[in-house]
Each structure stands twice: as structure tokens, then as C-alpha cells.
Amino acid sequence: MPAPRGHVLVVAEELDASADLVVQALTDRKVPVLRFDLADFPQHITLAAEHDDGTPGWRGELDTGARAARLEAVRAVYYRRPGPPRISPDVAEDYQAWAQAQALVGMTQLLSCLPVTWLHHPDIYRAAAHKPAQLTAATNAGLTVPRTLITNRLAHARRWAQRTGSPLVCKPIAIAPLTRPGQDPLMLPTRRVDPAELDESLETTAHLLQEWIPKAYEVRLTVVGQAMFPVAIHAHSDAAHIDWRADYDALTYEPVPIPDHVAQAVRRFMAHYRLNYGAFDFAVTPAGRWVFFECNPAGQWQFVATTKLPIAEAHADLLQGATT
């Protein structure tokens, strides 16, 4: 009889609703879980890992103080945007950044070596997270995408807008908060842009412009392994109609079917990036056409789980693996 498998490692911030749901689903199945945040390493978590000549893989122990797991027995890793390692204030200021880099790479790259199932593998996440590459991959997979321009040339943007002949939206290219003195970080939403409004501020940095896609509704498609959970997002305010993230209180949700050709294209997209998880955003036009916006390879999903779809259970299926 095979030896019992060990822990699922859940690497996430303490206040992460998606991680909470997955931990509960695994616990209900009596799968051992070791949950921790990278922010607690190295001050409150200890790691001791050995690699010997002729011995495949790493052996050792990860200990949070409350619980410990043997690295060689780990069955899967669920990695959800943990906080950065916090270094003791006793470390000299000149060495703080250096020590943090050692802790981050030491832990994440060691875990990355484990030959187990991963959800949101850091290396795959980094490769799959960029919008320009995603649009190419989506087109190659057979998905419909909006006409898009990335530029810091005002004259080119004006010519492109004239050729496009439609209203525009401006989106952040990268996930990066705006930091303002004395205020919480601000995440910029998508905003409508009249082509006549384009001005010299466009030349201050790279901007991503897209044609405005008329929407009957939007869809958050959560993909876990082979399971797909498409949920329609209905916006009931002007701000939410442009970007539903701007007004969560004005949203309602309902599960919807996904067209076969869209599902097949999504699977090709997932295979291209070697993803086993993705949070896809689509607009569905009044004519019923699905238009791809982006895929977040570590996106939130707990807000659409309110539709009673078994998204946490699908995560548990994948992380639990073979049973004994």
C-alpha cells in the first residue's frame, strides 16, 4: 500500500478569503494543511532543507511553530500572492533589502523545486501575467480580442483612434498601485476615453488603449484544472458598467453556459502557459460574442463563489491528488 501523502502547503496572506475557502474544503476531506504567509519568514518560520549527491530532490522540514511539514512528503502547493518576507529590525538597514531577497528566493525557489501539483506556480505566474503577451496568446488560441494600442506617442494614438472609429478605454498595463502621501494605495480602474481628450499626458509613460466593447454583461470565468465556472457579472451603475471592479456593490451574479468554441480556445490558452488555474475576464456583446480582456493567473474568485458553484471543491480536488 502506498505511504500516506503529506501536507498541502497553502502560502497566502492571513486575510485571504479564497485561501480560507480552499483550506476549509481540504480540512473537510481530512487532508493535512500547512498554511503560512511568506511575511512570517524568516522571523517566525524555520526552514531546514538538504540536498545530497545522488539523492533526488530536497528533504527537510518547514516549521511554522504551530505545525511542521516534511518537504519530501508535500503533495501540493497552493500559492496565492503572499506578503514579502519581513526581516528583523535587528538586521542593519544596509542589509535589509539583501536579507529580504535571500529569504524570498530561498523559500520560493526551494518550494518551486518540489515535484508536486502547483496552483499559481510563481515562475508560471510571472510568465502568464502580462497583458501584451496574453492578447497574442489569446488570439493564437482562437479567442476574440479588442483592437489594442500600447504607445507613448500622442500623434500615433490620435491616428489609431481615428482608424478605430469607436470610443476607447484606457487600462493600466501592469498591476501597480498609485501611492499618495498619507493615503491608501489606489488601483486605477479602466476608464472611458473620448479620442478628442487624448493629450500630451499620454507621452509621460506607456499607455494601453483599447476599443470600447459594447456589453450585454461581463463574465468572470474561473478555470481550475479541467473544471470551468463561468459567471455573468451584471453591472447596475455607470462606473461598474465600465469596470465592474470600480463598484462591487452595484453587481449581481449568475452562472451562465460557455460556448464550446470559447471553452476550447480557453483550454488552448491554458495549455500555452501551462496553467492549471486562471481567472478570465470576458465581455459578452449584445449579439452574444465573447470578447477576451485578460486572464489573471492568481485572480480572486470568492466573490463569484456566492453563486454556490463548487470552486473551492475543484481546488481541493486538484490539490488533494490521488487518495490512498
N, C-alpha and C positions, 0 to 999 in steps of 0.2 A: 504494500500500500504506500502511495507517495506520502512524503512528510507533509504535515500541515503547512500551508503558506503563512507568511508573516503579515506584517502591518501594511496598510495603505498609508503612505505619508501624505498629509494634507498641509501644504505650505501656503498660508494665506494670512492676511491681516486678521486681528482678533474680531473686528466688526465687519464681517463679510457674510451677507445673507445667503448668497449662493453656496458658499462653503458650508455654512450651517446646515443647509438642506441636504447636501451630499453626505456630510458626517452623520446626520440622523438616519439617512437611508442605509448607510453601511452598518451603523450600530444596530439597526433593526434586524439586519441579517447576521449579526454577531461576527462581523468582520472587524478584526482589531485595527484601530486607527491611532496614528500618532500625528497630532496636529500641532503646528508651531508656526511662528512668524519669523522670517529672517531678521527682523528688527531685534529679536531677543538673542541673536548670535553675534558675538561670542560671549556676551556678559552672563547670560543665563542658560545657555545651551552648550553642551560639550560634544565634541566630535573626535573620535579616535578611529582612524581607518588605516589599514595596512594593505600593501600590495607586494607580494613576494614573487621572485623569479620562478616561473613555471606554474604559478597558481593563477587561473583566470579570474579577473575581476578584483574588486575590493572587498575586504572583510573588516568588520569592526562594529562600532556601536555609536548610535546617536541618542543622546540623553537630554531630555528637557527638564530634568529634576523631578517631574511628576511621573514620567514614563520613559521607557527606553525601547529602542528597536535595533535589531541586528540588521546591518546593511545587506548582508548576503541573503536574508530571508524576506526582504521587502518585495511585495507583489506588484505594487503600482505606486505612481506619484501623481497627485492632483496639485498642480502648481498654479495659483491664482494671484498674481500681482502682489506678492508680499512686500512689506516695507523693507527699506535698505538696512543693512546691519548698523547697529548703534555701538559705537566704540566708547569705552570707559573714558570719562573726563580725566582720569589719571594719566592717560596717554598724552604725551606732549603735543601741543597744537600742530607743530610741524609734521607730525607723523599721523595725524588723524585720518587724512584722506588716504594715505598709503595703507594704513591698517584696515580701513574700511574696504578698500579694493581687495586686499588679501582675503578678508573674511567672505566677501561676496563671491569671488572667483573660487575660493577654496571650497565653499559649501555647494554652490550651484553646479560647478563643473564636476565635482565628485558625484553629486546626485545624478547628473546627466549621464554619467558612465554606467549607471545601473541598467542592466538589460531587462527592463520591465516595461509594462504599459505606462504611457505618459499621457496626461491631459494637459495641454499647454506647455510642451517641452520648450524651455527658454530659447534654444537655438532655432527651432522651427517657428516659434512665435515671432522672433525678430525678422526672419526671412519673409514671413507671411503678412506682416503688419502694415506694409507701406502701400498707400493708395495708388500711386502711379503704376507700380508693378501689378497690383490687383486688377486694375482695369484691363491691362494687357492679358493677364491670365483669364479673366472672366470672358473677354471676347474670344480668346482661343478655345475656351471651354464651350462656347455656344450661347452665352448669356448676352442679353441686350444691355448696353451701357449708354449713358448720356454722352453727347459731344462735350469734350472737356479741353480746357486750355490751362497750362501752367506757364506763367510768364511774369516778368517784371518790366516788360516793355509796353508802355501805355499805347503807343501807336499801333502795335500789333494787336493788343487787346481790343481796341476800337474797330479795327478792320475785321477781326474774328467775330466780334459781336454783330457787326453788320451782316456778315455772311450767314451767321447762325439764324438771324431773323426772329429771335424769340427772347422772352425775358430770361434773365440769368440769375444764378445763385453764386455766392462766394462761400467757399468752405475752407476751414483750416486743412492744410496738407498733413500736418503732424499733430499728434496729441501733445499739446504743450500749454499749460495754464498761463494766463496773464497774471503776473504778480504786481500788486499795487501796495504802496506803503500803508500799513495799518489796516488793510482789508484782506478778506479771504481771497485765495486764488480764484480767478474767473476763467471758466471754459467758454470760449466763443462758439455760439451756435451758427448753423447755416443761416444766411440771410439773403433775401431777395435783393437784386441789384438791377436798377434801370440802366441800360447801356449808356444813357446820357450822363449818368452820375460818375462814370469812370474818370478819374483824375490822377494827378501826379503822385498821390499817395500810394498808388499801385506800384510805383517804382522803388519803394523803400525796402521791399523784400519779395520773395516768390509768392504769388497768389494762384489759387486754384479756382477757376471759373467753370461753371457748367451751365448747359441749357436747363431751363426750368422744365420739369416733367409734370404735366397735369396729373393729379392724383384722385382716384376714387377713394383710395385708402393706402396705407403702407403695410408692409409685412415684416415682422421680425421672425426669421426662420432660424431656429436653433437646431443644429445638427450635432448629434452625439453618436460617434461610430457610424452605424448604418441607419440609425433612427433619425427621422426628421419631424420637427414640430413647428409647422407654420401657423403664426398667429397674426390676424389682422389687427392693425392699430388704427382706430378711428379717432380723428382729431376734432375737437369741438371748440377750438379757439383759433384765431388767426395765427398766433405765434406757433401753436402746435402743428398747424397745417403746413407751415414752412419747415419746421424742425420739431418733431414730437418731443425731443429731449428738453425743449425750452419750457414745457408746461405739462408736466406729468398729471396734474390734477384735471386736465381737460381731455384725458384719454379714456377710451373704453377698448376692450379687447375681446376677440372671439377667434377660436380655431377655424381655419379655412383649409380647403384642399389645395394641394400644389400641383400644377400641371406636370404631366410626365416629362415633357421635354425640359422643363426647368429643373426638375429633380435630377435628371440625368446629367445636365450641364453642371449642377452643383457638385455632383459626385466627381466629375472630371476636375473641377476646380480643387476640391479637397485632395484628390489624388496628386495633382500637380504639386501642391505644397506639403504633402504627406501629413495632412491634418486629420485628427480624429475628433476634433471639436471645431465648430465655427458658429458665430452669431452673425447671420447675413441680414442686411437691410435691403429691401426692395420697395419700389413704388409700383402700385398697380393702377394703370391708367383707366379712364372711363371705358375704353374699348377692351379692357381685360388684359392688356400687355404687361408682363412683369419686367421691370427695369432694375437692374442691379446697381446699387450705390456703393456698398462696401461690405467687407467681412471683417469682423473683429475676432481674432483667434483666441481671445480670452474675454469675450464680452459678457456682460451681465445677462441673466436670464430669469432671475427670481420674480421679476415683475410680471412676466408672461406666464409664470407657473401658477398664478392666481386663477388661470383658466382650468385648473385641475389636470393639466397634461402631466404625464409621468416623466418629467425631465430629470428630476433628481434620481429616480429609479434607473433611468437609462445610464446616467453617470455611474451609479453603483454597479450596474451590470458590467460595464466596461472595466471599472477599477477592480471589481471583485475577481474577475477572471475565472479560470477553471476551479470548480469546487471539488472537495475530496469526500 
